[in-house]
C-alpha cells in the first residue's frame, strides 16, 4: 500500500464541486516532505484499525 501510494497512479472515484462522480488518479510523491507525511498518515491509520479490531 505504502509503495503504491508513493509511486502514484492509484485510481478511485471522487466527487467534483457539483457532487458529480468523477475518477481521480493520485500523483507520484516527488518531495521528501510529502513522503514523510504520507508514511505518518498510513501509520496512524494502521494503528487505528488495530485498535478497532481489538475493541470489536
C-alpha distance matrix in Angstrom:
0.0 3.8 5.5 5.2 6.1 8.7 10.1 10.7 12.0 10.0 12.9 14.1 17.6 19.2 22.8 25.2 28.1 30.3 27.7 27.3 24.1 22.4 19.3 17.2 14.9 12.9 14.4 13.4 13.8 17.1 18.3 17.6 18.3 15.5 13.0 14.6 14.6 11.0 10.3 13.2 12.1 8.8 11.3 13.8 11.9 11.2 14.8 16.1 14.6 16.2 19.4 19.6 19.2 22.0 24.1 24.0
3.8 0.0 3.8 5.5 5.2 6.3 8.7 10.1 12.5 11.2 14.6 16.0 19.4 20.5 23.9 25.9 28.5 31.0 28.8 28.6 25.7 23.8 20.8 18.1 15.6 12.7 13.4 11.7 11.2 14.3 15.1 14.0 14.8 12.3 9.5 11.0 11.6 8.1 7.1 10.5 10.2 7.4 9.6 12.6 11.7 11.3 14.5 16.3 15.6 17.0 20.0 20.7 20.8 23.1 25.3 25.7
5.5 3.8 0.0 3.8 5.5 5.2 6.2 8.6 11.0 10.8 14.5 16.7 20.4 21.7 25.2 27.0 29.8 32.3 30.2 29.7 26.7 24.3 21.0 18.4 15.3 12.5 12.6 10.3 10.4 13.0 14.5 13.8 15.5 13.1 10.1 12.5 13.7 10.5 9.8 13.5 13.6 11.1 13.2 16.3 15.5 14.9 18.2 20.0 19.2 20.5 23.6 24.3 24.1 26.5 28.8 29.0
5.2 5.5 3.8 0.0 3.8 5.5 5.2 6.2 7.7 7.1 10.8 13.2 17.0 18.6 22.2 24.0 27.1 29.3 27.2 26.4 23.3 20.8 17.4 15.0 11.9 9.7 10.4 9.1 10.4 13.5 15.6 15.7 17.0 14.0 11.8 14.6 15.0 11.4 11.8 15.3 14.4 12.0 14.9 17.4 15.9 15.8 19.4 20.6 19.4 21.3 24.3 24.4 24.3 27.1 29.1 28.9
6.1 5.2 5.5 3.8 0.0 3.8 5.6 5.3 7.8 6.9 10.3 12.2 15.6 16.6 19.9 21.6 24.4 26.9 24.9 24.5 21.7 19.3 16.3 13.4 10.6 7.6 8.5 7.6 8.1 11.7 13.4 13.6 14.2 10.9 9.3 12.1 11.8 8.2 9.5 12.6 11.4 9.8 13.1 15.2 13.8 14.5 17.9 18.8 18.2 20.4 23.0 23.2 23.7 26.4 28.1 28.1
8.7 6.3 5.2 5.5 3.8 0.0 3.8 5.5 9.0 9.6 13.1 15.4 18.7 19.4 22.5 23.7 26.2 29.1 27.5 27.1 24.5 21.8 18.8 15.6 12.4 9.0 8.2 5.7 5.3 8.4 10.1 10.4 11.7 8.8 6.8 10.2 10.8 8.0 9.1 12.6 12.4 11.2 14.0 16.5 16.0 16.6 19.6 21.0 20.8 22.6 25.2 25.8 26.4 28.8 30.6 31.0
10.1 8.7 6.2 5.2 5.6 3.8 0.0 3.8 6.8 8.6 12.2 15.2 18.7 19.8 23.0 24.0 26.9 29.4 28.0 27.1 24.3 21.4 18.0 15.1 11.4 8.7 7.4 4.7 6.6 8.9 11.8 12.8 14.6 11.8 10.2 13.7 14.5 11.7 12.8 16.4 16.0 14.7 17.5 20.0 19.2 19.6 22.8 24.1 23.5 25.4 28.2 28.6 28.9 31.5 33.4 33.5
10.7 10.1 8.6 6.2 5.3 5.5 3.8 0.0 3.8 5.6 8.9 11.9 15.2 16.2 19.4 20.3 23.3 25.7 24.3 23.4 20.6 17.6 14.3 11.3 7.7 5.0 4.5 4.0 7.0 9.9 12.8 14.4 15.5 12.1 11.5 15.0 14.8 11.9 13.9 17.0 15.9 14.9 18.2 20.1 18.8 19.8 23.2 23.8 23.2 25.6 28.2 28.1 28.6 31.5 33.1 32.9
12.0 12.5 11.0 7.7 7.8 9.0 6.8 3.8 0.0 3.8 6.3 9.9 13.1 14.8 18.0 19.1 22.4 24.4 22.9 21.5 18.5 15.3 11.8 9.4 5.7 5.2 6.1 7.2 10.6 13.3 16.4 18.2 19.1 15.7 15.2 18.6 18.2 15.1 17.1 20.1 18.5 17.2 20.7 22.5 20.6 21.6 25.1 25.5 24.4 27.0 29.6 29.1 29.5 32.7 34.1 33.5
10.0 11.2 10.8 7.1 6.9 9.6 8.6 5.6 3.8 0.0 3.8 6.9 10.5 12.4 16.0 17.7 21.1 23.0 21.0 19.7 16.5 13.9 10.4 8.2 5.4 5.3 8.0 9.4 12.0 15.4 17.9 19.2 19.7 16.0 15.5 18.5 17.5 14.1 16.0 18.7 16.6 15.1 18.7 20.1 17.9 18.9 22.5 22.5 21.2 24.0 26.5 25.8 26.1 29.4 30.7 30.0
12.9 14.6 14.5 10.8 10.3 13.1 12.2 8.9 6.3 3.8 0.0 3.8 7.1 9.6 13.1 15.0 18.6 20.0 17.9 16.3 13.0 10.4 6.8 5.6 4.4 6.5 9.8 12.3 15.0 18.2 20.7 22.3 22.4 18.6 18.6 21.4 19.9 16.7 19.0 21.2 18.7 17.4 21.1 22.0 19.4 20.7 24.2 23.7 22.3 25.4 27.7 26.4 26.9 30.4 31.3 30.3
14.1 16.0 16.7 13.2 12.2 15.4 15.2 11.9 9.9 6.9 3.8 0.0 3.8 6.5 10.2 12.8 16.4 17.6 15.0 13.7 10.2 8.5 5.8 5.5 6.6 8.6 12.3 15.0 17.2 20.6 22.7 24.1 23.6 19.8 20.1 22.4 20.4 17.3 19.7 21.4 18.3 17.3 20.9 21.2 18.3 20.0 23.3 22.2 20.8 24.1 26.1 24.4 25.2 28.8 29.3 28.1
17.6 19.4 20.4 17.0 15.6 18.7 18.7 15.2 13.1 10.5 7.1 3.8 0.0 3.8 7.1 10.0 13.6 14.3 11.5 10.1 6.6 5.6 4.5 5.9 8.7 11.2 14.8 17.9 20.0 23.2 25.2 26.8 25.9 22.1 22.9 25.0 22.7 19.8 22.5 23.7 20.4 19.8 23.4 23.2 20.2 22.3 25.3 23.7 22.4 26.0 27.5 25.5 26.6 30.2 30.2 28.9
19.2 20.5 21.7 18.6 16.6 19.4 19.8 16.2 14.8 12.4 9.6 6.5 3.8 0.0 3.8 6.9 10.2 11.3 8.7 8.2 5.8 5.4 6.1 6.3 9.7 11.6 14.9 18.3 19.8 23.0 24.5 26.2 24.9 21.2 22.5 24.4 21.7 19.3 22.3 23.1 19.7 19.8 23.4 22.7 20.0 22.6 25.3 23.4 22.7 26.4 27.5 25.6 27.2 30.6 30.3 29.3
22.8 23.9 25.2 22.2 19.9 22.5 23.0 19.4 18.0 16.0 13.1 10.2 7.1 3.8 0.0 3.8 6.8 7.6 5.0 5.3 4.7 5.7 8.2 8.9 12.6 14.5 17.4 21.0 22.4 25.3 26.6 28.5 26.8 23.4 25.1 26.8 23.8 21.9 25.1 25.6 22.1 22.7 26.2 25.0 22.6 25.4 27.9 25.7 25.3 29.1 29.8 27.8 29.7 33.0 32.3 31.3
25.2 25.9 27.0 24.0 21.6 23.7 24.0 20.3 19.1 17.7 15.0 12.8 10.0 6.9 3.8 0.0 3.8 5.4 5.1 5.5 6.7 6.7 9.6 9.9 13.4 15.3 17.6 21.3 22.7 25.2 26.5 28.7 27.0 23.7 25.9 27.7 24.7 23.2 26.7 27.1 23.9 24.9 28.3 27.2 25.1 28.1 30.5 28.5 28.4 32.1 32.8 31.0 33.0 36.2 35.5 34.8
28.1 28.5 29.8 27.1 24.4 26.2 26.9 23.3 22.4 21.1 18.6 16.4 13.6 10.2 6.8 3.8 0.0 3.8 5.4 7.5 9.9 10.5 13.4 13.4 16.8 18.2 20.3 23.8 24.8 27.1 28.0 30.2 28.1 25.1 27.6 29.2 26.0 24.9 28.5 28.6 25.4 26.8 30.1 28.6 26.8 30.1 32.1 29.9 30.2 33.9 34.2 32.5 34.8 37.8 36.9 36.3
30.3 31.0 32.3 29.3 26.9 29.1 29.4 25.7 24.4 23.0 20.0 17.6 14.3 11.3 7.6 5.4 3.8 0.0 3.8 5.5 9.0 10.6 14.1 15.1 18.7 20.7 23.0 26.7 28.0 30.3 31.5 33.7 31.7 28.6 30.9 32.6 29.4 28.1 31.5 31.7 28.3 29.5 32.8 31.3 29.1 32.3 34.4 32.0 31.9 35.7 36.0 33.9 36.1 39.3 38.1 37.2
27.7 28.8 30.2 27.2 24.9 27.5 28.0 24.3 22.9 21.0 17.9 15.0 11.5 8.7 5.0 5.1 5.4 3.8 0.0 3.8 6.5 9.0 12.4 13.6 17.4 19.4 22.1 25.7 27.0 29.8 30.9 32.8 30.9 27.6 29.6 31.2 27.9 26.3 29.6 29.7 26.2 27.0 30.3 28.8 26.4 29.4 31.5 29.0 28.7 32.5 32.8 30.6 32.7 35.9 34.8 33.7
27.3 28.6 29.7 26.4 24.5 27.1 27.1 23.4 21.5 19.7 16.3 13.7 10.1 8.2 5.3 5.5 7.5 5.5 3.8 0.0 3.8 6.4 10.1 12.2 16.0 18.6 21.4 25.1 26.9 29.6 31.2 33.3 31.8 28.3 30.1 32.0 29.0 27.1 30.3 30.9 27.4 27.9 31.3 30.2 27.6 30.3 32.8 30.5 29.8 33.6 34.3 32.0 33.7 37.1 36.3 34.9
24.1 25.7 26.7 23.3 21.7 24.5 24.3 20.6 18.5 16.5 13.0 10.2 6.6 5.8 4.7 6.7 9.9 9.0 6.5 3.8 0.0 3.8 7.0 9.6 13.3 16.1 19.2 22.8 24.8 27.7 29.5 31.5 30.3 26.7 28.0 30.1 27.4 25.0 28.0 28.9 25.5 25.5 29.0 28.2 25.4 27.8 30.5 28.5 27.4 31.2 32.2 29.9 31.3 34.8 34.3 32.8
22.4 23.8 24.3 20.8 19.3 21.8 21.4 17.6 15.3 13.9 10.4 8.5 5.6 5.4 5.7 6.7 10.5 10.6 9.0 6.4 3.8 0.0 3.8 6.4 10.0 13.1 16.0 19.6 21.9 24.7 26.7 28.9 28.0 24.4 25.7 28.1 25.7 23.3 26.3 27.6 24.4 24.3 28.0 27.6 25.0 27.4 30.3 28.6 27.7 31.3 32.6 30.7 32.0 35.5 35.3 34.0
19.3 20.8 21.0 17.4 16.3 18.8 18.0 14.3 11.8 10.4 6.8 5.8 4.5 6.1 8.2 9.6 13.4 14.1 12.4 10.1 7.0 3.8 0.0 3.8 6.8 10.3 13.3 16.7 19.3 22.1 24.5 26.6 26.1 22.4 23.3 25.9 23.8 21.1 24.0 25.7 22.7 22.2 26.0 26.1 23.4 25.4 28.6 27.3 26.2 29.7 31.4 29.6 30.6 34.2 34.4 33.2
17.2 18.1 18.4 15.0 13.4 15.6 15.1 11.3 9.4 8.2 5.6 5.5 5.9 6.3 8.9 9.9 13.4 15.1 13.6 12.2 9.6 6.4 3.8 0.0 3.8 6.8 9.8 13.3 15.6 18.5 20.8 22.9 22.3 18.6 19.7 22.4 20.3 17.8 20.8 22.5 19.7 19.5 23.3 23.5 21.2 23.4 26.5 25.5 24.7 28.2 29.9 28.5 29.7 33.1 33.5 32.6
14.9 15.6 15.3 11.9 10.6 12.4 11.4 7.7 5.7 5.4 4.4 6.6 8.7 9.7 12.6 13.4 16.8 18.7 17.4 16.0 13.3 10.0 6.8 3.8 0.0 3.8 6.6 9.9 12.7 15.5 18.1 20.2 20.2 16.5 17.2 20.2 18.7 16.0 18.8 21.0 18.7 18.2 21.9 22.7 20.7 22.4 25.8 25.3 24.5 27.6 29.7 28.7 29.6 33.0 33.8 33.1
12.9 12.7 12.5 9.7 7.6 9.0 8.7 5.0 5.2 5.3 6.5 8.6 11.2 11.6 14.5 15.3 18.2 20.7 19.4 18.6 16.1 13.1 10.3 6.8 3.8 0.0 3.8 6.8 9.1 12.2 14.5 16.5 16.5 12.8 13.4 16.5 15.1 12.4 15.3 17.6 15.6 15.3 19.0 20.0 18.4 20.2 23.4 23.3 22.8 25.8 27.9 27.3 28.3 31.4 32.4 32.1
14.4 13.4 12.6 10.4 8.5 8.2 7.4 4.5 6.1 8.0 9.8 12.3 14.8 14.9 17.4 17.6 20.3 23.0 22.1 21.4 19.2 16.0 13.3 9.8 6.6 3.8 0.0 3.8 6.5 8.9 11.7 14.2 14.6 11.2 12.0 15.5 14.7 12.6 15.4 18.0 16.6 16.6 20.1 21.4 20.3 22.0 25.1 25.4 25.2 27.9 30.1 29.9 30.9 33.8 35.0 35.0
13.4 11.7 10.3 9.1 7.6 5.7 4.7 4.0 7.2 9.4 12.3 15.0 17.9 18.3 21.0 21.3 23.8 26.7 25.7 25.1 22.8 19.6 16.7 13.3 9.9 6.8 3.8 0.0 3.8 6.1 9.3 11.5 12.7 9.8 9.7 13.4 13.6 11.5 13.8 16.7 16.2 15.9 19.0 20.9 20.2 21.5 24.5 25.4 25.3 27.6 29.9 30.2 31.0 33.7 35.2 35.4
13.8 11.2 10.4 10.4 8.1 5.3 6.6 7.0 10.6 12.0 15.0 17.2 20.0 19.8 22.4 22.7 24.8 28.0 27.0 26.9 24.8 21.9 19.3 15.6 12.7 9.1 6.5 3.8 0.0 3.8 5.9 7.8 9.0 6.2 6.3 10.0 10.4 9.1 11.3 14.0 14.0 14.3 17.0 18.8 18.9 20.2 22.8 23.9 24.4 26.4 28.6 29.3 30.3 32.6 34.1 34.7
17.1 14.3 13.0 13.5 11.7 8.4 8.9 9.9 13.3 15.4 18.2 20.6 23.2 23.0 25.3 25.2 27.1 30.3 29.8 29.6 27.7 24.7 22.1 18.5 15.5 12.2 8.9 6.1 3.8 0.0 3.8 6.8 8.8 7.4 7.8 11.2 12.3 11.9 13.7 16.3 16.9 17.4 19.8 21.7 22.1 23.4 25.8 27.1 27.7 29.6 31.7 32.6 33.7 35.9 37.4 38.2
18.3 15.1 14.5 15.6 13.4 10.1 11.8 12.8 16.4 17.9 20.7 22.7 25.2 24.5 26.6 26.5 28.0 31.5 30.9 31.2 29.5 26.7 24.5 20.8 18.1 14.5 11.7 9.3 5.9 3.8 0.0 3.8 5.4 5.5 6.5 8.9 10.3 11.0 12.7 14.6 15.8 16.9 18.7 20.4 21.5 22.9 24.8 26.2 27.3 29.1 30.8 32.1 33.4 35.2 36.7 37.9
17.6 14.0 13.8 15.7 13.6 10.4 12.8 14.4 18.2 19.2 22.3 24.1 26.8 26.2 28.5 28.7 30.2 33.7 32.8 33.3 31.5 28.9 26.6 22.9 20.2 16.5 14.2 11.5 7.8 6.8 3.8 0.0 3.8 5.5 5.0 6.2 8.6 9.8 10.5 12.3 14.2 15.3 16.5 18.4 19.9 21.0 22.6 24.4 25.7 27.0 28.8 30.4 31.6 33.1 34.8 36.2
18.3 14.8 15.5 17.0 14.2 11.7 14.6 15.5 19.1 19.7 22.4 23.6 25.9 24.9 26.8 27.0 28.1 31.7 30.9 31.8 30.3 28.0 26.1 22.3 20.2 16.5 14.6 12.7 9.0 8.8 5.4 3.8 0.0 3.8 5.4 5.2 6.2 8.6 9.9 10.6 12.3 14.3 15.4 16.6 18.4 20.0 21.3 22.7 24.4 25.9 27.2 28.8 30.4 31.9 33.2 34.8
15.5 12.3 13.1 14.0 10.9 8.8 11.8 12.1 15.7 16.0 18.6 19.8 22.1 21.2 23.4 23.7 25.1 28.6 27.6 28.3 26.7 24.4 22.4 18.6 16.5 12.8 11.2 9.8 6.2 7.4 5.5 5.5 3.8 0.0 3.8 5.5 5.1 6.0 8.5 9.8 10.5 12.2 14.1 15.3 16.4 18.2 20.0 21.1 22.4 24.3 25.8 27.0 28.5 30.4 31.6 32.8
13.0 9.5 10.1 11.8 9.3 6.8 10.2 11.5 15.2 15.5 18.6 20.1 22.9 22.5 25.1 25.9 27.6 30.9 29.6 30.1 28.0 25.7 23.3 19.7 17.2 13.4 12.0 9.7 6.3 7.8 6.5 5.0 5.4 3.8 0.0 3.8 5.5 5.2 6.2 8.6 9.9 10.6 12.3 14.3 15.3 16.4 18.4 20.0 21.1 22.6 24.5 25.9 27.0 28.8 30.4 31.6
14.6 11.0 12.5 14.6 12.1 10.2 13.7 15.0 18.6 18.5 21.4 22.4 25.0 24.4 26.8 27.7 29.2 32.6 31.2 32.0 30.1 28.1 25.9 22.4 20.2 16.5 15.5 13.4 10.0 11.2 8.9 6.2 5.2 5.5 3.8 0.0 3.8 5.5 5.1 6.1 8.6 9.9 10.6 12.3 14.2 15.3 16.6 18.4 20.0 21.2 22.7 24.5 25.9 27.2 28.8 30.4
14.6 11.6 13.7 15.0 11.8 10.8 14.5 14.8 18.2 17.5 19.9 20.4 22.7 21.7 23.8 24.7 26.0 29.4 27.9 29.0 27.4 25.7 23.8 20.3 18.7 15.1 14.7 13.6 10.4 12.3 10.3 8.6 6.2 5.1 5.5 3.8 0.0 3.8 5.5 5.1 6.2 8.6 9.9 10.6 12.3 14.2 15.4 16.6 18.4 20.1 21.2 22.7 24.5 26.0 27.1 28.7
11.0 8.1 10.5 11.4 8.2 8.0 11.7 11.9 15.1 14.1 16.7 17.3 19.8 19.3 21.9 23.2 24.9 28.1 26.3 27.1 25.0 23.3 21.1 17.8 16.0 12.4 12.6 11.5 9.1 11.9 11.0 9.8 8.6 6.0 5.2 5.5 3.8 0.0 3.8 5.4 5.1 6.1 8.6 9.9 10.5 12.2 14.3 15.3 16.4 18.4 20.0 21.1 22.5 24.5 25.8 26.9
10.3 7.1 9.8 11.8 9.5 9.1 12.8 13.9 17.1 16.0 19.0 19.7 22.5 22.3 25.1 26.7 28.5 31.5 29.6 30.3 28.0 26.3 24.0 20.8 18.8 15.3 15.4 13.8 11.3 13.7 12.7 10.5 9.9 8.5 6.2 5.1 5.5 3.8 0.0 3.8 5.5 5.1 6.1 8.6 9.9 10.5 12.3 14.3 15.3 16.6 18.5 20.1 21.1 22.7 24.5 25.8
13.2 10.5 13.5 15.3 12.6 12.6 16.4 17.0 20.1 18.7 21.2 21.4 23.7 23.1 25.6 27.1 28.6 31.7 29.7 30.9 28.9 27.6 25.7 22.5 21.0 17.6 18.0 16.7 14.0 16.3 14.6 12.3 10.6 9.8 8.6 6.1 5.1 5.4 3.8 0.0 3.8 5.5 5.1 6.2 8.6 9.9 10.7 12.4 14.3 15.5 16.7 18.5 20.1 21.3 22.8 24.5
12.1 10.2 13.6 14.4 11.4 12.4 16.0 15.9 18.5 16.6 18.7 18.3 20.4 19.7 22.1 23.9 25.4 28.3 26.2 27.4 25.5 24.4 22.7 19.7 18.7 15.6 16.6 16.2 14.0 16.9 15.8 14.2 12.3 10.5 9.9 8.6 6.2 5.1 5.5 3.8 0.0 3.8 5.4 5.1 6.1 8.6 9.9 10.6 12.3 14.3 15.4 16.6 18.4 20.1 21.2 22.5
8.8 7.4 11.1 12.0 9.8 11.2 14.7 14.9 17.2 15.1 17.4 17.3 19.8 19.8 22.7 24.9 26.8 29.5 27.0 27.9 25.5 24.3 22.2 19.5 18.2 15.3 16.6 15.9 14.3 17.4 16.9 15.3 14.3 12.2 10.6 9.9 8.6 6.1 5.1 5.5 3.8 0.0 3.8 5.5 5.1 6.1 8.6 9.9 10.5 12.3 14.3 15.4 16.5 18.5 20.0 21.1
11.3 9.6 13.2 14.9 13.1 14.0 17.5 18.2 20.7 18.7 21.1 20.9 23.4 23.4 26.2 28.3 30.1 32.8 30.3 31.3 29.0 28.0 26.0 23.3 21.9 19.0 20.1 19.0 17.0 19.8 18.7 16.5 15.4 14.1 12.3 10.6 9.9 8.6 6.1 5.1 5.4 3.8 0.0 3.8 5.4 5.1 6.2 8.6 9.9 10.6 12.4 14.4 15.4 16.7 18.5 20.1
13.8 12.6 16.3 17.4 15.2 16.5 20.0 20.1 22.5 20.1 22.0 21.2 23.2 22.7 25.0 27.2 28.6 31.3 28.8 30.2 28.2 27.6 26.1 23.5 22.7 20.0 21.4 20.9 18.8 21.7 20.4 18.4 16.6 15.3 14.3 12.3 10.6 9.9 8.6 6.2 5.1 5.5 3.8 0.0 3.8 5.4 5.2 6.2 8.6 9.9 10.7 12.4 14.3 15.5 16.6 18.4
11.9 11.7 15.5 15.9 13.8 16.0 19.2 18.8 20.6 17.9 19.4 18.3 20.2 20.0 22.6 25.1 26.8 29.1 26.4 27.6 25.4 25.0 23.4 21.2 20.7 18.4 20.3 20.2 18.9 22.1 21.5 19.9 18.4 16.4 15.3 14.2 12.3 10.5 9.9 8.6 6.1 5.1 5.4 3.8 0.0 3.8 5.5 5.1 6.2 8.7 9.9 10.6 12.3 14.4 15.4 16.5
11.2 11.3 14.9 15.8 14.5 16.6 19.6 19.8 21.6 18.9 20.7 20.0 22.3 22.6 25.4 28.1 30.1 32.3 29.4 30.3 27.8 27.4 25.4 23.4 22.4 20.2 22.0 21.5 20.2 23.4 22.9 21.0 20.0 18.2 16.4 15.3 14.2 12.2 10.5 9.9 8.6 6.1 5.1 5.4 3.8 0.0 3.8 5.4 5.1 6.2 8.7 10.0 10.6 12.5 14.4 15.4
14.8 14.5 18.2 19.4 17.9 19.6 22.8 23.2 25.1 22.5 24.2 23.3 25.3 25.3 27.9 30.5 32.1 34.4 31.5 32.8 30.5 30.3 28.6 26.5 25.8 23.4 25.1 24.5 22.8 25.8 24.8 22.6 21.3 20.0 18.4 16.6 15.4 14.3 12.3 10.7 9.9 8.6 6.2 5.2 5.5 3.8 0.0 3.8 5.5 5.1 6.3 8.8 9.9 10.7 12.4 14.4
16.1 16.3 20.0 20.6 18.8 21.0 24.1 23.8 25.5 22.5 23.7 22.2 23.7 23.4 25.7 28.5 29.9 32.0 29.0 30.5 28.5 28.6 27.3 25.5 25.3 23.3 25.4 25.4 23.9 27.1 26.2 24.4 22.7 21.1 20.0 18.4 16.6 15.3 14.3 12.4 10.6 9.9 8.6 6.2 5.1 5.4 3.8 0.0 3.8 5.4 5.1 6.3 8.7 9.9 10.6 12.3
14.6 15.6 19.2 19.4 18.2 20.8 23.5 23.2 24.4 21.2 22.3 20.8 22.4 22.7 25.3 28.4 30.2 31.9 28.7 29.8 27.4 27.7 26.2 24.7 24.5 22.8 25.2 25.3 24.4 27.7 27.3 25.7 24.4 22.4 21.1 20.0 18.4 16.4 15.3 14.3 12.3 10.5 9.9 8.6 6.2 5.1 5.5 3.8 0.0 3.8 5.4 5.1 6.2 8.7 9.9 10.5
16.2 17.0 20.5 21.3 20.4 22.6 25.4 25.6 27.0 24.0 25.4 24.1 26.0 26.4 29.1 32.1 33.9 35.7 32.5 33.6 31.2 31.3 29.7 28.2 27.6 25.8 27.9 27.6 26.4 29.6 29.1 27.0 25.9 24.3 22.6 21.2 20.1 18.4 16.6 15.5 14.3 12.3 10.6 9.9 8.7 6.2 5.1 5.4 3.8 0.0 3.8 5.4 5.1 6.2 8.7 10.0
19.4 20.0 23.6 24.3 23.0 25.2 28.2 28.2 29.6 26.5 27.7 26.1 27.5 27.5 29.8 32.8 34.2 36.0 32.8 34.3 32.2 32.6 31.4 29.9 29.7 27.9 30.1 29.9 28.6 31.7 30.8 28.8 27.2 25.8 24.5 22.7 21.2 20.0 18.5 16.7 15.4 14.3 12.4 10.7 9.9 8.7 6.3 5.1 5.4 3.8 0.0 3.8 5.4 5.2 6.2 8.6
19.6 20.7 24.3 24.4 23.2 25.8 28.6 28.1 29.1 25.8 26.4 24.4 25.5 25.6 27.8 31.0 32.5 33.9 30.6 32.0 29.9 30.7 29.6 28.5 28.7 27.3 29.9 30.2 29.3 32.6 32.1 30.4 28.8 27.0 25.9 24.5 22.7 21.1 20.1 18.5 16.6 15.4 14.4 12.4 10.6 10.0 8.8 6.3 5.1 5.4 3.8 0.0 3.8 5.5 5.1 6.0
19.2 20.8 24.1 24.3 23.7 26.4 28.9 28.6 29.5 26.1 26.9 25.2 26.6 27.2 29.7 33.0 34.8 36.1 32.7 33.7 31.3 32.0 30.6 29.7 29.6 28.3 30.9 31.0 30.3 33.7 33.4 31.6 30.4 28.5 27.0 25.9 24.5 22.5 21.1 20.1 18.4 16.5 15.4 14.3 12.3 10.6 9.9 8.7 6.2 5.1 5.4 3.8 0.0 3.8 5.5 5.2
22.0 23.1 26.5 27.1 26.4 28.8 31.5 31.5 32.7 29.4 30.4 28.8 30.2 30.6 33.0 36.2 37.8 39.3 35.9 37.1 34.8 35.5 34.2 33.1 33.0 31.4 33.8 33.7 32.6 35.9 35.2 33.1 31.9 30.4 28.8 27.2 26.0 24.5 22.7 21.3 20.1 18.5 16.7 15.5 14.4 12.5 10.7 9.9 8.7 6.2 5.2 5.5 3.8 0.0 3.8 5.6
24.1 25.3 28.8 29.1 28.1 30.6 33.4 33.1 34.1 30.7 31.3 29.3 30.2 30.3 32.3 35.5 36.9 38.1 34.8 36.3 34.3 35.3 34.4 33.5 33.8 32.4 35.0 35.2 34.1 37.4 36.7 34.8 33.2 31.6 30.4 28.8 27.1 25.8 24.5 22.8 21.2 20.0 18.5 16.6 15.4 14.4 12.4 10.6 9.9 8.7 6.2 5.1 5.5 3.8 0.0 3.8
24.0 25.7 29.0 28.9 28.1 31.0 33.5 32.9 33.5 30.0 30.3 28.1 28.9 29.3 31.3 34.8 36.3 37.2 33.7 34.9 32.8 34.0 33.2 32.6 33.1 32.1 35.0 35.4 34.7 38.2 37.9 36.2 34.8 32.8 31.6 30.4 28.7 26.9 25.8 24.5 22.5 21.1 20.1 18.4 16.5 15.4 14.4 12.3 10.5 10.0 8.6 6.0 5.2 5.6 3.8 0.0
